[in-house]
């Protein structure tokens, strides 16, 4: 890869090509311009402006209070700090209940925020929404497994897909969402063997968080990578800052570990 190719903005075609070549995609959440520049320069491929900002930035107990205004604001901040990394923004809770609402919400994140893709949570019942957005030219990342926006229905932050029926449903949902037009899929807190099976079944890249090392890429919350987790530390987290004392070095270590298949290790998997 030439210097110009390595510094130009990444596209969906690039991420798809990485899957085909077996190259791991290194992703992190990001919420501001300063960290966007650091993560970008350290080689992070995908910056996700997650509604996790409700917890990491706003100090809330869940992601549910995050507004579309907040998502558009933070996405625009991150966009101003990046050069190469692909930019994804979450559609927040209750912002995509109808086709019209989903279109308006996605338009704000792409037009005001500079996002290249929006992410939404949910299984097969989201297929029509994804199809509608894709037909309107909006790239969509789907999200299966643990769904933070459904935390009250799930009864807590629990691993999903452990039983045979649940695992089969998640696999079927993944295929349906891809067929509907999703171009990327986040798998959160599911057994590693299930995530591997889903990844092998799909043509689109999978990005895991607590889903084992066989996904096409990994994503973590930035604060977890830097050892700033408040409360219980999830099993899949790893503090890359410990022992380095330097944020840039920690981020590079994360990228290197993902690319080499060293993270996540067995102890980070379900």
C-alpha positions as CSV (number, residue, x, y, z in Angstrom):
1,X,0.0,0.0,0.0
2,X,1.4,3.4,-1.0
3,X,1.6,6.3,1.4
4,X,-1.2,8.1,-0.4
5,X,-3.4,5.0,-0.1
6,X,-2.6,4.6,3.6
7,X,-3.5,8.2,4.4
8,X,-6.7,8.7,2.3
9,X,-10.0,8.3,4.0
10,X,-11.2,4.7,4.3
11,X,-14.4,3.6,2.6
12,X,-16.8,0.7,2.9
13,X,-15.1,-0.9,0.0
14,X,-11.8,-0.8,1.9
15,X,-13.4,-2.5,5.0
16,X,-15.0,-5.2,2.8
17,X,-11.6,-5.8,1.1
18,X,-10.0,-6.2,4.5
19,X,-12.4,-9.0,5.3
20,X,-11.6,-10.7,2.0
21,X,-7.9,-10.4,2.7
22,X,-8.3,-11.6,6.3
23,X,-7.0,-8.4,7.7
24,X,-8.5,-7.5,11.1
25,X,-10.3,-4.1,11.4
26,X,-9.4,-2.1,14.5
27,X,-12.2,0.1,15.8
28,X,-12.7,2.3,18.9
29,X,-15.4,4.5,20.2
30,X,-14.6,8.2,20.0
31,X,-16.4,11.4,21.1
32,X,-14.3,14.4,20.4
33,X,-11.8,15.9,17.9
34,X,-8.7,15.6,20.1
35,X,-9.0,11.9,20.6
36,X,-10.1,11.5,17.0
37,X,-6.8,12.8,15.9
38,X,-4.9,10.6,18.3
39,X,-6.8,7.4,17.3
40,X,-6.5,8.2,13.6
41,X,-2.8,8.8,13.7
42,X,-2.4,5.5,15.7
43,X,-3.9,3.5,12.8
44,X,-7.5,2.9,14.1
45,X,-9.6,2.0,11.1
46,X,-13.0,2.8,12.4
47,X,-14.2,5.5,14.8
48,X,-17.6,4.8,16.3
49,X,-19.4,7.7,17.9
50,X,-21.4,5.5,20.2
51,X,-24.4,6.4,22.2
52,X,-22.2,5.0,25.0
53,X,-21.3,8.7,25.3
54,X,-24.3,8.8,27.6
55,X,-22.3,6.8,30.1
56,X,-18.7,7.7,29.4
57,X,-19.1,11.4,28.7
58,X,-22.4,12.4,30.4
59,X,-22.2,10.1,33.4
60,X,-25.6,8.5,32.9
61,X,-26.4,4.9,34.0
62,X,-27.5,3.8,30.5
63,X,-27.5,5.0,26.9
64,X,-31.2,5.7,26.8
65,X,-31.2,9.4,27.6
66,X,-28.8,10.3,24.7
67,X,-30.5,12.6,22.2
68,X,-30.0,12.9,18.4
69,X,-28.7,16.5,19.0
70,X,-26.0,15.1,21.2
71,X,-25.1,12.4,18.6
72,X,-24.9,15.0,15.8
73,X,-22.8,17.3,18.0
74,X,-20.2,14.6,19.0
75,X,-20.1,13.1,15.5
76,X,-19.2,16.5,14.1
77,X,-16.5,16.9,16.7
78,X,-15.0,13.6,15.8
79,X,-15.2,14.2,12.1
80,X,-13.1,17.4,12.5
81,X,-10.3,15.4,14.1
82,X,-10.0,12.5,11.7
83,X,-8.2,12.1,8.4
84,X,-8.2,8.4,7.5
85,X,-10.5,6.5,9.8
86,X,-14.0,5.5,8.7
87,X,-16.7,7.2,10.8
88,X,-19.8,5.5,12.1
89,X,-22.5,7.2,14.3
90,X,-25.2,5.5,16.4
91,X,-28.8,6.3,15.9
92,X,-29.9,6.9,19.5
93,X,-32.8,5.3,21.3
94,X,-36.3,5.8,19.7
95,X,-34.8,7.8,16.8
96,X,-35.6,5.3,14.1
97,X,-39.1,3.9,14.8
98,X,-40.6,4.8,11.4
99,X,-39.1,5.0,8.0
100,X,-39.5,8.8,7.9
101,X,-38.0,9.2,11.4
102,X,-35.1,6.9,10.6
103,X,-34.4,8.9,7.4
104,X,-34.4,12.2,9.1
105,X,-32.2,11.0,11.9
106,X,-29.7,9.4,9.6
107,X,-29.6,12.5,7.4
108,X,-28.6,14.6,10.4
109,X,-25.8,12.3,11.4
110,X,-24.5,12.3,7.8
111,X,-25.1,15.9,6.9
112,X,-24.4,17.7,10.2
113,X,-22.1,15.1,11.7
114,X,-20.1,14.0,8.7
115,X,-20.7,10.3,9.5
116,X,-20.1,7.8,6.7
117,X,-22.5,5.2,8.2
118,X,-25.2,5.0,10.9
119,X,-25.6,2.1,13.3
120,X,-28.9,0.8,14.7
121,X,-29.7,-2.0,17.1
122,X,-32.1,-4.9,16.7
123,X,-32.8,-8.1,14.9
124,X,-35.0,-9.2,12.0
125,X,-37.7,-6.6,12.8
126,X,-35.2,-3.9,11.7
127,X,-34.7,-5.4,8.3
128,X,-37.3,-3.2,6.6
129,X,-35.8,-0.1,8.2
130,X,-32.3,-1.1,7.0
131,X,-33.7,-1.8,3.5
132,X,-35.3,1.7,3.4
133,X,-32.2,3.5,4.5
134,X,-30.0,1.5,2.1
135,X,-32.3,2.3,-0.8
136,X,-32.0,6.0,0.1
137,X,-28.2,5.7,-0.1
138,X,-27.5,5.5,3.7
139,X,-24.9,3.0,4.7
140,X,-26.1,1.0,7.7
141,X,-24.2,-1.0,10.3
142,X,-26.5,-3.5,12.2
143,X,-26.0,-4.5,15.8
144,X,-26.9,-7.9,17.3
145,X,-26.4,-9.7,20.6
146,X,-26.4,-7.5,23.7
147,X,-28.4,-4.4,22.8
148,X,-27.8,-1.5,25.2
149,X,-30.9,0.3,24.1
150,X,-33.0,-2.7,25.1
151,X,-31.3,-3.0,28.5
152,X,-34.5,-2.9,30.5
153,X,-36.1,-5.6,28.4
154,X,-33.0,-7.8,28.6
155,X,-32.9,-7.3,32.4
156,X,-29.2,-6.3,32.5
157,X,-26.0,-6.5,30.6
158,X,-26.0,-10.2,30.0
159,X,-24.4,-12.5,27.4
160,X,-26.8,-13.3,24.6
161,X,-27.1,-16.4,22.3
162,X,-26.1,-19.0,24.8
163,X,-29.0,-21.4,24.1
164,X,-29.4,-23.3,20.9
165,X,-32.6,-21.5,20.0
166,X,-31.2,-18.0,20.7
167,X,-28.1,-18.8,18.8
168,X,-30.1,-20.0,15.8
169,X,-32.2,-16.8,16.0
170,X,-29.1,-14.6,16.0
171,X,-27.6,-16.3,13.0
172,X,-30.9,-16.0,11.1
173,X,-31.2,-12.4,12.1
174,X,-27.6,-11.7,10.9
175,X,-28.4,-13.2,7.4
176,X,-31.7,-11.3,7.1
177,X,-30.0,-7.9,8.1
178,X,-27.3,-8.5,5.5
179,X,-29.8,-9.4,2.9
180,X,-31.8,-6.2,3.8
181,X,-28.7,-4.1,3.0
182,X,-26.6,-3.8,6.1
183,X,-23.0,-3.3,5.1
184,X,-21.4,-4.0,8.5
185,X,-22.5,-5.9,11.6
186,X,-21.5,-5.4,15.3
187,X,-21.8,-8.5,17.5
188,X,-21.8,-7.7,21.2
189,X,-21.4,-10.1,24.1
190,X,-22.2,-13.4,22.4
191,X,-20.3,-16.8,22.6
192,X,-17.1,-16.8,20.5
193,X,-18.2,-19.9,18.6
194,X,-21.5,-18.3,17.6
195,X,-19.7,-15.2,16.4
196,X,-17.3,-17.3,14.4
197,X,-20.2,-19.1,12.7
198,X,-22.0,-15.8,11.9
199,X,-18.8,-14.3,10.5
200,X,-18.3,-17.3,8.2
201,X,-21.9,-17.1,7.0
202,X,-21.8,-13.5,6.1
203,X,-20.2,-11.6,3.2
204,X,-20.1,-8.3,5.1
205,X,-17.5,-7.6,7.9
206,X,-18.4,-8.4,11.5
207,X,-17.0,-6.3,14.3
208,X,-17.0,-7.9,17.7
209,X,-17.1,-6.6,21.3
210,X,-17.0,-9.4,23.7
211,X,-17.6,-11.8,20.8
212,X,-14.3,-13.6,20.5
213,X,-11.4,-13.3,18.1
214,X,-12.9,-14.8,14.9
215,X,-14.9,-11.6,14.0
216,X,-13.4,-9.6,11.1
217,X,-12.6,-6.8,13.5
218,X,-12.9,-5.6,17.1
219,X,-14.3,-2.5,18.8
220,X,-13.9,-1.3,22.4
221,X,-15.0,1.7,24.3
222,X,-12.1,4.1,24.4
223,X,-12.3,4.6,28.1
224,X,-12.0,0.8,28.7
225,X,-8.8,0.7,26.6
226,X,-7.3,3.4,28.7
227,X,-8.3,1.8,32.1
228,X,-10.9,4.4,32.8
229,X,-13.8,2.0,33.3
230,X,-16.2,3.0,36.1
231,X,-17.8,0.2,38.0
232,X,-17.4,-3.5,37.2
233,X,-15.0,-4.2,34.3
234,X,-16.5,-6.4,31.6
235,X,-14.7,-9.7,30.9
236,X,-13.8,-8.6,27.4
237,X,-12.1,-5.4,28.4
238,X,-8.3,-4.9,28.5
239,X,-6.4,-1.9,29.8
240,X,-3.8,-1.2,27.2
241,X,-2.5,1.9,29.0
242,X,-1.2,0.1,32.0
243,X,2.6,-0.1,31.9
244,X,2.9,2.4,29.1
245,X,2.0,5.7,30.6
246,X,1.3,7.1,27.2
247,X,-2.1,7.3,25.4
248,X,-0.7,7.1,21.9
249,X,1.4,4.1,22.7
250,X,-1.6,2.4,24.3
251,X,-3.8,3.0,21.2
252,X,-1.0,1.7,18.9
253,X,-0.7,-1.4,21.2
254,X,-4.4,-2.0,20.8
255,X,-4.3,-1.7,17.0
256,X,-1.3,-4.0,16.9
257,X,-2.9,-6.6,19.1
258,X,-6.1,-6.6,17.0
259,X,-4.3,-6.9,13.8
260,X,-2.1,-9.8,15.1
261,X,-5.1,-11.6,16.5
262,X,-3.6,-11.3,20.0
263,X,-6.7,-9.5,21.3
264,X,-9.1,-10.7,22.3
265,X,-7.4,-13.6,24.0
266,X,-9.2,-16.6,25.5
267,X,-9.8,-14.9,28.8
268,X,-11.7,-12.1,27.1
269,X,-14.2,-14.5,25.4
270,X,-17.5,-16.1,26.4
